[in-house]
Amino acid sequence: MTSDSPAPTAPATVKAGGLTLRLTHAPAQHRFLAETLDASGAPADRIGFASYHDAGGERIFDHTVTHPQHEGRGVAAALVRYALDETVAEGKRIVPVCSYVVDFVRTRHDWDSHLA
């Protein structure tokens, strides 16, 4: 990390579709990750990700995946909300290319002023 890079953000723990999820940013992988947590709060399974690449002051979201057995439970929505909030906190503009992120920001206007 360079001196002008933002500090890493803390993981978020959220509930979605009856699951307890830990959402994290993995900058080296250019991904935001969703993992289920077991009863003790330890990571159990990685069940989704949102990938991106940065271009200057823009973060371009190009793919979002939720494992098929967890689709329709709000995992992708929780993950993308976290990813967009983290992107704004880092001072980057949002460029939705992935169809899921495009639809997400089209129907929720919390990030309108941060779209490139």
N, CA, C and O atoms as a GROMACS GRO file, in nm:
protein
  464
    1MET      N    1   0.085  -0.118   0.000
    1MET     CA    2   0.000   0.000   0.000
    1MET      C    3   0.089   0.123   0.000
    1MET      O    4   0.186   0.131   0.076
    2THR      N    5   0.057   0.220  -0.085
    2THR     CA    6   0.134   0.344  -0.090
    2THR      C    7   0.076   0.442   0.011
    2THR      O    8  -0.033   0.420   0.065
    3SER      N    9   0.148   0.548   0.036
    3SER     CA   10   0.103   0.645   0.137
    3SER      C   11  -0.025   0.715   0.096
    3SER      O   12  -0.097   0.766   0.182
    4ASP      N   13  -0.056   0.720  -0.034
    4ASP     CA   14  -0.179   0.786  -0.076
    4ASP      C   15  -0.295   0.689  -0.092
    4ASP      O   16  -0.404   0.731  -0.130
    5SER      N   17  -0.274   0.560  -0.063
    5SER     CA   18  -0.382   0.462  -0.070
    5SER      C   19  -0.464   0.469   0.057
    5SER      O   20  -0.411   0.491   0.166
    6PRO      N   21  -0.596   0.449   0.044
    6PRO     CA   22  -0.678   0.448   0.165
    6PRO      C   23  -0.648   0.325   0.250
    6PRO      O   24  -0.605   0.221   0.199
    7ALA      N   25  -0.671   0.339   0.377
    7ALA     CA   26  -0.652   0.225   0.467
    7ALA      C   27  -0.755   0.118   0.435
    7ALA      O   28  -0.867   0.149   0.394
    8PRO      N   29  -0.717  -0.009   0.452
    8PRO     CA   30  -0.815  -0.115   0.428
    8PRO      C   31  -0.935  -0.098   0.520
    8PRO      O   32  -0.921  -0.054   0.635
    9THR      N   33  -1.049  -0.132   0.471
    9THR     CA   34  -1.170  -0.119   0.551
    9THR      C   35  -1.200  -0.250   0.622
    9THR      O   36  -1.153  -0.357   0.582
   10ALA      N   37  -1.278  -0.239   0.726
   10ALA     CA   38  -1.312  -0.357   0.804
   10ALA      C   39  -1.418  -0.440   0.731
   10ALA      O   40  -1.502  -0.386   0.660
   11PRO      N   41  -1.412  -0.570   0.750
   11PRO     CA   42  -1.518  -0.655   0.696
   11PRO      C   43  -1.652  -0.617   0.759
   11PRO      O   44  -1.656  -0.563   0.870
   12ALA      N   45  -1.758  -0.644   0.688
   12ALA     CA   46  -1.892  -0.621   0.740
   12ALA      C   47  -1.959  -0.757   0.761
   12ALA      O   48  -1.941  -0.849   0.681
   13THR      N   49  -2.035  -0.768   0.868
   13THR     CA   50  -2.114  -0.888   0.892
   13THR      C   51  -2.261  -0.849   0.876
   13THR      O   52  -2.310  -0.758   0.942
   14VAL      N   53  -2.330  -0.920   0.787
   14VAL     CA   54  -2.469  -0.890   0.756
   14VAL      C   55  -2.550  -1.019   0.750
   14VAL      O   56  -2.494  -1.128   0.739
   15LYS      N   57  -2.680  -1.003   0.757
   15LYS     CA   58  -2.773  -1.116   0.738
   15LYS      C   59  -2.838  -1.100   0.601
   15LYS      O   60  -2.876  -0.991   0.562
   16ALA      N   61  -2.849  -1.212   0.530
   16ALA     CA   62  -2.916  -1.212   0.400
   16ALA      C   63  -2.974  -1.351   0.376
   16ALA      O   64  -2.902  -1.451   0.379
   17GLY      N   65  -3.103  -1.356   0.354
   17GLY     CA   66  -3.167  -1.484   0.322
   17GLY      C   67  -3.144  -1.593   0.422
   17GLY      O   68  -3.127  -1.709   0.384
   18GLY      N   69  -3.142  -1.558   0.550
   18GLY     CA   70  -3.120  -1.658   0.654
   18GLY      C   71  -2.974  -1.696   0.675
   18GLY      O   72  -2.944  -1.783   0.757
   19LEU      N   73  -2.885  -1.631   0.604
   19LEU     CA   74  -2.742  -1.657   0.617
   19LEU      C   75  -2.674  -1.543   0.692
   19LEU      O   76  -2.718  -1.428   0.683
   20THR      N   77  -2.570  -1.574   0.765
   20THR     CA   78  -2.484  -1.472   0.821
   20THR      C   79  -2.362  -1.465   0.730
   20THR      O   80  -2.293  -1.565   0.708
   21LEU      N   81  -2.337  -1.346   0.677
   21LEU     CA   82  -2.230  -1.327   0.579
   21LEU      C   83  -2.122  -1.235   0.632
   21LEU      O   84  -2.149  -1.142   0.708
   22ARG      N   85  -2.000  -1.263   0.592
   22ARG     CA   86  -1.892  -1.167   0.612
   22ARG      C   87  -1.854  -1.115   0.473
   22ARG      O   88  -1.822  -1.193   0.383
   23LEU      N   89  -1.856  -0.984   0.458
   23LEU     CA   90  -1.822  -0.918   0.333
   23LEU      C   91  -1.687  -0.852   0.351
   23LEU      O   92  -1.665  -0.779   0.448
   24THR      N   93  -1.598  -0.876   0.257
   24THR     CA   94  -1.463  -0.821   0.266
   24THR      C   95  -1.418  -0.769   0.130
   24THR      O   96  -1.472  -0.805   0.026
   25HIS      N   97  -1.316  -0.684   0.135
   25HIS     CA   98  -1.252  -0.634   0.014
   25HIS      C   99  -1.117  -0.701   0.004
   25HIS      O  100  -1.039  -0.698   0.100
   26ALA      N  101  -1.089  -0.761  -0.111
   26ALA     CA  102  -0.959  -0.824  -0.137
   26ALA      C  103  -0.893  -0.749  -0.252
   26ALA      O  104  -0.900  -0.792  -0.367
   27PRO      N  105  -0.828  -0.635  -0.221
   27PRO     CA  106  -0.772  -0.550  -0.327
   27PRO      C  107  -0.672  -0.622  -0.418
   27PRO      O  108  -0.669  -0.596  -0.538
   28ALA      N  109  -0.591  -0.711  -0.363
   28ALA     CA  110  -0.492  -0.781  -0.444
   28ALA      C  111  -0.560  -0.869  -0.550
   28ALA      O  112  -0.502  -0.895  -0.656
   29GLN      N  113  -0.681  -0.913  -0.522
   29GLN     CA  114  -0.757  -0.997  -0.616
   29GLN      C  115  -0.854  -0.914  -0.700
   29GLN      O  116  -0.920  -0.967  -0.790
   30HIS      N  117  -0.864  -0.786  -0.671
   30HIS     CA  118  -0.961  -0.697  -0.738
   30HIS      C  119  -1.103  -0.752  -0.724
   30HIS      O  120  -1.180  -0.759  -0.821
   31ARG      N  121  -1.136  -0.790  -0.601
   31ARG     CA  122  -1.267  -0.848  -0.573
   31ARG      C  123  -1.318  -0.807  -0.435
   31ARG      O  124  -1.241  -0.781  -0.342
   32PHE      N  125  -1.449  -0.803  -0.426
   32PHE     CA  126  -1.519  -0.799  -0.299
   32PHE      C  127  -1.576  -0.938  -0.281
   32PHE      O  128  -1.629  -0.997  -0.376
   33LEU      N  129  -1.567  -0.993  -0.160
   33LEU     CA  130  -1.601  -1.132  -0.135
   33LEU      C  131  -1.714  -1.146  -0.035
   33LEU      O  132  -1.728  -1.065   0.057
   34ALA      N  133  -1.795  -1.249  -0.054
   34ALA     CA  134  -1.900  -1.285   0.042
   34ALA      C  135  -1.873  -1.427   0.090
   34ALA      O  136  -1.860  -1.520   0.010
   35GLU      N  137  -1.865  -1.442   0.223
   35GLU     CA  138  -1.844  -1.573   0.284
   35GLU      C  139  -1.954  -1.598   0.387
   35GLU      O  140  -1.997  -1.505   0.455
   36THR      N  141  -1.998  -1.721   0.397
   36THR     CA  142  -2.088  -1.755   0.507
   36THR      C  143  -2.003  -1.773   0.633
   36THR      O  144  -1.884  -1.803   0.626
   37LEU      N  145  -2.067  -1.753   0.746
   37LEU     CA  146  -2.002  -1.775   0.876
   37LEU      C  147  -2.070  -1.891   0.945
   37LEU      O  148  -2.191  -1.908   0.935
   38ASP      N  149  -1.992  -1.971   1.015
   38ASP     CA  150  -2.051  -2.080   1.091
   38ASP      C  151  -2.103  -2.027   1.225
   38ASP      O  152  -2.094  -1.907   1.251
   39ALA      N  153  -2.154  -2.114   1.308
   39ALA     CA  154  -2.215  -2.074   1.435
   39ALA      C  155  -2.117  -2.004   1.528
   39ALA      O  156  -2.157  -1.924   1.612
   40SER      N  157  -1.988  -2.033   1.513
   40SER     CA  158  -1.888  -1.970   1.599
   40SER      C  159  -1.840  -1.836   1.542
   40SER      O  160  -1.762  -1.766   1.607
   41GLY      N  161  -1.886  -1.802   1.421
   41GLY     CA  162  -1.844  -1.678   1.358
   41GLY      C  163  -1.722  -1.692   1.269
   41GLY      O  164  -1.670  -1.592   1.217
   42ALA      N  165  -1.676  -1.815   1.250
   42ALA     CA  166  -1.561  -1.840   1.162
   42ALA      C  167  -1.608  -1.855   1.018
   42ALA      O  168  -1.719  -1.903   0.994
   43PRO      N  169  -1.526  -1.813   0.922
   43PRO     CA  170  -1.565  -1.829   0.781
   43PRO      C  171  -1.590  -1.975   0.748
   43PRO      O  172  -1.514  -2.063   0.789
   44ALA      N  173  -1.696  -2.001   0.673
   44ALA     CA  174  -1.731  -2.138   0.635
   44ALA      C  175  -1.709  -2.158   0.485
   44ALA      O  176  -1.627  -2.241   0.445
   45ASP      N  177  -1.782  -2.084   0.402
   45ASP     CA  178  -1.772  -2.102   0.257
   45ASP      C  179  -1.774  -1.967   0.187
   45ASP      O  180  -1.848  -1.878   0.226
   46ARG      N  181  -1.692  -1.953   0.084
   46ARG     CA  182  -1.699  -1.836  -0.003
   46ARG      C  183  -1.812  -1.862  -0.102
   46ARG      O  184  -1.809  -1.961  -0.175
   47ILE      N  185  -1.912  -1.772  -0.104
   47ILE     CA  186  -2.030  -1.799  -0.187
   47ILE      C  187  -2.055  -1.694  -0.294
   47ILE      O  188  -2.151  -1.704  -0.370
   48GLY      N  189  -1.970  -1.593  -0.300
   48GLY     CA  190  -1.990  -1.495  -0.405
   48GLY      C  191  -1.879  -1.393  -0.411
   48GLY      O  192  -1.800  -1.379  -0.317
   49PHE      N  193  -1.874  -1.321  -0.524
   49PHE     CA  194  -1.777  -1.214  -0.538
   49PHE      C  195  -1.826  -1.112  -0.640
   49PHE      O  196  -1.909  -1.142  -0.726
   50ALA      N  197  -1.773  -0.993  -0.628
   50ALA     CA  198  -1.792  -0.887  -0.727
   50ALA      C  199  -1.652  -0.845  -0.769
   50ALA      O  200  -1.573  -0.799  -0.686
   51SER      N  201  -1.620  -0.861  -0.897
   51SER     CA  202  -1.486  -0.826  -0.945
   51SER      C  203  -1.487  -0.689  -1.012
   51SER      O  204  -1.590  -0.641  -1.058
   52TYR      N  205  -1.370  -0.630  -1.016
   52TYR     CA  206  -1.356  -0.495  -1.070
   52TYR      C  207  -1.214  -0.474  -1.118
   52TYR      O  208  -1.125  -0.555  -1.093
   53HIS      N  209  -1.194  -0.365  -1.188
   53HIS     CA  210  -1.059  -0.314  -1.211
   53HIS      C  211  -1.066  -0.163  -1.197
   53HIS      O  212  -1.167  -0.099  -1.229
   54ASP      N  213  -0.958  -0.108  -1.148
   54ASP     CA  214  -0.950   0.036  -1.128
   54ASP      C  215  -0.880   0.101  -1.246
   54ASP      O  216  -0.783   0.047  -1.300
   55ALA      N  217  -0.931   0.216  -1.286
   55ALA     CA  218  -0.870   0.296  -1.392
   55ALA      C  219  -0.870   0.440  -1.343
   55ALA      O  220  -0.971   0.509  -1.351
   56GLY      N  221  -0.756   0.485  -1.293
   56GLY     CA  222  -0.749   0.618  -1.236
   56GLY      C  223  -0.843   0.629  -1.117
   56GLY      O  224  -0.836   0.548  -1.025
   57GLY      N  225  -0.930   0.727  -1.120
   57GLY     CA  226  -1.023   0.750  -1.011
   57GLY      C  227  -1.155   0.676  -1.028
   57GLY      O  228  -1.253   0.706  -0.960
   58GLU      N  229  -1.159   0.578  -1.119
   58GLU     CA  230  -1.282   0.503  -1.143
   58GLU      C  231  -1.263   0.356  -1.108
   58GLU      O  232  -1.156   0.299  -1.128
   59ARG      N  233  -1.368   0.297  -1.054
   59ARG     CA  234  -1.370   0.152  -1.028
   59ARG      C  235  -1.476   0.094  -1.120
   59ARG      O  236  -1.594   0.128  -1.112
   60ILE      N  237  -1.433   0.005  -1.207
   60ILE     CA  238  -1.519  -0.054  -1.309
   60ILE      C  239  -1.558  -0.194  -1.262
   60ILE      O  240  -1.475  -0.284  -1.255
   61PHE      N  241  -1.687  -0.210  -1.231
   61PHE     CA  242  -1.739  -0.340  -1.186
   61PHE      C  243  -1.777  -0.421  -1.308
   61PHE      O  244  -1.865  -0.382  -1.386
   62ASP      N  245  -1.709  -0.537  -1.326
   62ASP     CA  246  -1.728  -0.613  -1.449
   62ASP      C  247  -1.794  -0.749  -1.432
   62ASP      O  248  -1.834  -0.810  -1.531
   63HIS      N  249  -1.808  -0.798  -1.309
   63HIS     CA  250  -1.868  -0.932  -1.294
   63HIS      C  251  -1.913  -0.952  -1.149
   63HIS      O  252  -1.842  -0.914  -1.056
   64THR      N  253  -2.029  -1.010  -1.132
   64THR     CA  254  -2.079  -1.045  -0.999
   64THR      C  255  -2.128  -1.190  -1.006
   64THR      O  256  -2.200  -1.228  -1.097
   65VAL      N  257  -2.087  -1.268  -0.907
   65VAL     CA  258  -2.122  -1.410  -0.903
   65VAL      C  259  -2.174  -1.446  -0.765
   65VAL      O  260  -2.115  -1.407  -0.664
   66THR      N  261  -2.282  -1.520  -0.761
   66THR     CA  262  -2.331  -1.584  -0.639
   66THR      C  263  -2.346  -1.731  -0.672
   66THR      O  264  -2.404  -1.766  -0.775
   67HIS      N  265  -2.294  -1.818  -0.588
   67HIS     CA  266  -2.308  -1.961  -0.614
   67HIS      C  267  -2.455  -1.996  -0.631
   67HIS      O  268  -2.540  -1.945  -0.557
   68PRO      N  269  -2.486  -2.082  -0.724
   68PRO     CA  270  -2.626  -2.111  -0.759
   68PRO      C  271  -2.715  -2.149  -0.640
   68PRO      O  272  -2.832  -2.109  -0.637
   69GLN      N  273  -2.664  -2.223  -0.544
   69GLN     CA  274  -2.748  -2.264  -0.431
   69GLN      C  275  -2.787  -2.148  -0.340
   69GLN      O  276  -2.874  -2.162  -0.254
   70HIS      N  277  -2.722  -2.031  -0.360
   70HIS     CA  278  -2.752  -1.914  -0.276
   70HIS      C  279  -2.818  -1.801  -0.354
   70HIS      O  280  -2.843  -1.694  -0.298
   71GLU      N  281  -2.847  -1.823  -0.481
   71GLU     CA  282  -2.912  -1.719  -0.562
   71GLU      C  283  -3.051  -1.690  -0.509
   71GLU      O  284  -3.120  -1.778  -0.457
   72GLY      N  285  -3.092  -1.565  -0.524
   72GLY     CA  286  -3.227  -1.524  -0.481
   72GLY      C  287  -3.243  -1.504  -0.332
   72GLY      O  288  -3.355  -1.493  -0.284
   73ARG      N  289  -3.133  -1.500  -0.258
   73ARG     CA  290  -3.140  -1.486  -0.112
   73ARG      C  291  -3.087  -1.351  -0.065
   73ARG      O  292  -3.077  -1.328   0.056
   74GLY      N  293  -3.052  -1.263  -0.159
   74GLY     CA  294  -3.004  -1.131  -0.120
   74GLY      C  295  -2.853  -1.121  -0.102
   74GLY      O  296  -2.803  -1.018  -0.058
   75VAL      N  297  -2.781  -1.228  -0.134
   75VAL     CA  298  -2.636  -1.228  -0.118
   75VAL      C  299  -2.572  -1.126  -0.211
   75VAL      O  300  -2.491  -1.044  -0.168
   76ALA      N  301  -2.608  -1.130  -0.338
   76ALA     CA  302  -2.549  -1.037  -0.436
   76ALA      C  303  -2.582  -0.892  -0.399
   76ALA      O  304  -2.496  -0.804  -0.410
   77ALA      N  305  -2.705  -0.867  -0.357
   77ALA     CA  306  -2.743  -0.730  -0.320
   77ALA      C  307  -2.659  -0.680  -0.202
   77ALA      O  308  -2.611  -0.567  -0.203
   78ALA      N  309  -2.642  -0.764  -0.100
   78ALA     CA  310  -2.561  -0.724   0.016
   78ALA      C  311  -2.416  -0.700  -0.026
   78ALA      O  312  -2.354  -0.604   0.019
   79LEU      N  313  -2.363  -0.787  -0.111
   79LEU     CA  314  -2.225  -0.775  -0.155
   79LEU      C  315  -2.204  -0.649  -0.239
   79LEU      O  316  -2.107  -0.576  -0.218
   80VAL      N  317  -2.294  -0.623  -0.332
   80VAL     CA  318  -2.278  -0.506  -0.418
   80VAL      C  319  -2.297  -0.377  -0.338
   80VAL      O  320  -2.224  -0.280  -0.360
   81ARG      N  321  -2.391  -0.374  -0.246
   81ARG     CA  322  -2.408  -0.256  -0.161
   81ARG      C  323  -2.278  -0.227  -0.085
   81ARG      O  324  -2.232  -0.113  -0.080
   82TYR      N  325  -2.218  -0.330  -0.027
   82TYR     CA  326  -2.091  -0.314   0.044
   82TYR      C  327  -1.981  -0.265  -0.051
   82TYR      O  328  -1.907  -0.173  -0.017
   83ALA      N  329  -1.972  -0.325  -0.168
   83ALA     CA  330  -1.869  -0.288  -0.266
   83ALA      C  331  -1.884  -0.142  -0.310
   83ALA      O  332  -1.785  -0.070  -0.321
   84LEU      N  333  -2.007  -0.100  -0.335
   84LEU     CA  334  -2.029   0.038  -0.378
   84LEU      C  335  -1.997   0.136  -0.265
   84LEU      O  336  -1.934   0.239  -0.288
   85ASP      N  337  -2.039   0.103  -0.144
   85ASP     CA  338  -2.009   0.190  -0.030
   85ASP      C  339  -1.857   0.201  -0.008
   85ASP      O  340  -1.806   0.310   0.021
   86GLU      N  341  -1.786   0.090  -0.020
   86GLU     CA  342  -1.641   0.091  -0.003
   86GLU      C  343  -1.574   0.172  -0.114
   86GLU      O  344  -1.477   0.244  -0.089
   87THR      N  345  -1.626   0.161  -0.234
   87THR     CA  346  -1.571   0.236  -0.348
   87THR      C  347  -1.585   0.386  -0.324
   87THR      O  348  -1.491   0.461  -0.347
   88VAL      N  349  -1.701   0.428  -0.279
   88VAL     CA  350  -1.724   0.569  -0.249
   88VAL      C  351  -1.631   0.614  -0.135
   88VAL      O  352  -1.573   0.722  -0.141
   89ALA      N  353  -1.618   0.531  -0.032
   89ALA     CA  354  -1.531   0.565   0.081
   89ALA      C  355  -1.386   0.582   0.037
   89ALA      O  356  -1.310   0.658   0.098
   90GLU      N  357  -1.346   0.512  -0.068
   90GLU     CA  358  -1.210   0.524  -0.122
   90GLU      C  359  -1.197   0.643  -0.215
   90GLU      O  360  -1.088   0.670  -0.266
   91GLY      N  361  -1.307   0.714  -0.239
   91GLY     CA  362  -1.302   0.832  -0.324
   91GLY      C  363  -1.304   0.803  -0.473
   91GLY      O  364  -1.267   0.888  -0.554
   92LYS      N  365  -1.346   0.684  -0.509
   92LYS     CA  366  -1.350   0.646  -0.650
   92LYS      C  367  -1.492   0.661  -0.706
   92LYS      O  368  -1.591   0.651  -0.633
   93ARG      N  369  -1.500   0.684  -0.836
   93ARG     CA  370  -1.627   0.690  -0.907
   93ARG      C  371  -1.665   0.548  -0.949
   93ARG      O  372  -1.578   0.465  -0.974
   94ILE      N  373  -1.793   0.520  -0.956
   94ILE     CA  374  -1.846   0.388  -0.987
   94ILE      C  375  -1.878   0.379  -1.136
   94ILE      O  376  -1.948   0.464  -1.191
   95VAL      N  377  -1.826   0.274  -1.199
   95VAL     CA  378  -1.858   0.246  -1.339
   95VAL      C  379  -1.920   0.106  -1.344
   95VAL      O  380  -1.848   0.007  -1.340
   96PRO      N  381  -2.053   0.098  -1.353
   96PRO     CA  382  -2.116  -0.033  -1.359
   96PRO      C  383  -2.115  -0.088  -1.503
   96PRO      O  384  -2.171  -0.027  -1.594
   97VAL      N  385  -2.051  -0.201  -1.521
   97VAL     CA  386  -2.050  -0.270  -1.651
   97VAL      C  387  -2.124  -0.403  -1.637
   97VAL      O  388  -2.199  -0.442  -1.726
   98CYS      N  389  -2.102  -0.471  -1.528
   98CYS     CA  390  -2.172  -0.596  -1.497
   98CYS      C  391  -2.323  -0.569  -1.496
   98CYS      O  392  -2.367  -0.471  -1.437
   99SER      N  393  -2.400  -0.655  -1.561
   99SER     CA  394  -2.545  -0.632  -1.571
   99SER      C  395  -2.612  -0.625  -1.434
   99SER      O  396  -2.707  -0.549  -1.415
  100TYR      N  397  -2.564  -0.703  -1.337
  100TYR     CA  398  -2.625  -0.699  -1.204
  100TYR      C  399  -2.603  -0.562  -1.140
  100TYR      O  400  -2.696  -0.504  -1.084
  101VAL      N  401  -2.481  -0.510  -1.149
  101VAL     CA  402  -2.452  -0.380  -1.088
  101VAL      C  403  -2.525  -0.269  -1.163
  101VAL      O  404  -2.573  -0.174  -1.101
  102VAL      N  405  -2.534  -0.279  -1.295
  102VAL     CA  406  -2.610  -0.181  -1.373
  102VAL      C  407  -2.754  -0.174  -1.323
  102VAL      O  408  -2.805  -0.065  -1.295
  103ASP      N  409  -2.819  -0.289  -1.311
  103ASP     CA  410  -2.958  -0.292  -1.262
  103ASP      C  411  -2.968  -0.245  -1.118
  103ASP      O  412  -3.064  -0.177  -1.081
  104PHE      N  413  -2.870  -0.281  -1.036
  104PHE     CA  414  -2.871  -0.244  -0.895
  104PHE      C  415  -2.871  -0.092  -0.879
  104PHE      O  416  -2.953  -0.038  -0.805
  105VAL      N  417  -2.781  -0.023  -0.948
  105VAL     CA  418  -2.774   0.123  -0.932
  105VAL      C  419  -2.889   0.194  -1.006
  105VAL      O  420  -2.924   0.307  -0.973
  106ARG      N  421  -2.945   0.128  -1.105
  106ARG     CA  422  -3.059   0.187  -1.177
  106ARG      C  423  -3.184   0.190  -1.088
  106ARG      O  424  -3.267   0.280  -1.101
  107THR      N  425  -3.197   0.094  -0.998
  107THR     CA  426  -3.316   0.086  -0.914
  107THR      C  427  -3.296   0.140  -0.773
  107THR      O  428  -3.392   0.154  -0.698
  108ARG      N  429  -3.173   0.170  -0.737
  108ARG     CA  430  -3.141   0.227  -0.606
  108ARG      C  431  -3.054   0.350  -0.633
  108ARG      O  432  -2.951   0.340  -0.700
  109HIS      N  433  -3.093   0.460  -0.581
  109HIS     CA  434  -3.029   0.585  -0.620
  109HIS      C  435  -2.930   0.641  -0.515
  109HIS      O  436  -2.893   0.758  -0.520
  110ASP      N  437  -2.890   0.556  -0.421
  110ASP     CA  438  -2.797   0.599  -0.316
  110ASP      C  439  -2.661   0.641  -0.372
  110ASP      O  440  -2.590   0.717  -0.306
  111TRP      N  441  -2.624   0.594  -0.489
  111TRP     CA  442  -2.491   0.618  -0.545
  111TRP      C  443  -2.494   0.704  -0.670
  111TRP      O  444  -2.392   0.716  -0.739
  112ASP      N  445  -2.607   0.764  -0.701
  112ASP     CA  446  -2.620   0.842  -0.826
  112ASP      C  447  -2.509   0.946  -0.841
  112ASP      O  448  -2.453   0.962  -0.950
  113SER      N  449  -2.476   1.016  -0.736
  113SER     CA  450  -2.377   1.123  -0.746
  113SER      C  451  -2.234   1.068  -0.756
  113SER      O  452  -2.140   1.146  -0.773
  114HIS      N  453  -2.218   0.937  -0.747
  114HIS     CA  454  -2.086   0.876  -0.754
  114HIS      C  455  -2.066   0.794  -0.881
  114HIS      O  456  -1.962   0.729  -0.898
  115LEU      N  457  -2.165   0.796  -0.969
  115LEU     CA  458  -2.151   0.724  -1.095
  115LEU      C  459  -2.068   0.804  -1.193
  115LEU      O  460  -2.082   0.926  -1.202
  116ALA      N  461  -1.982   0.736  -1.266
  116ALA     CA  462  -1.898   0.803  -1.367
  116ALA      C  463  -1.978   0.820  -1.495
  116ALA      O  464  -1.927   0.875  -1.593
   0.00000   0.00000   0.00000
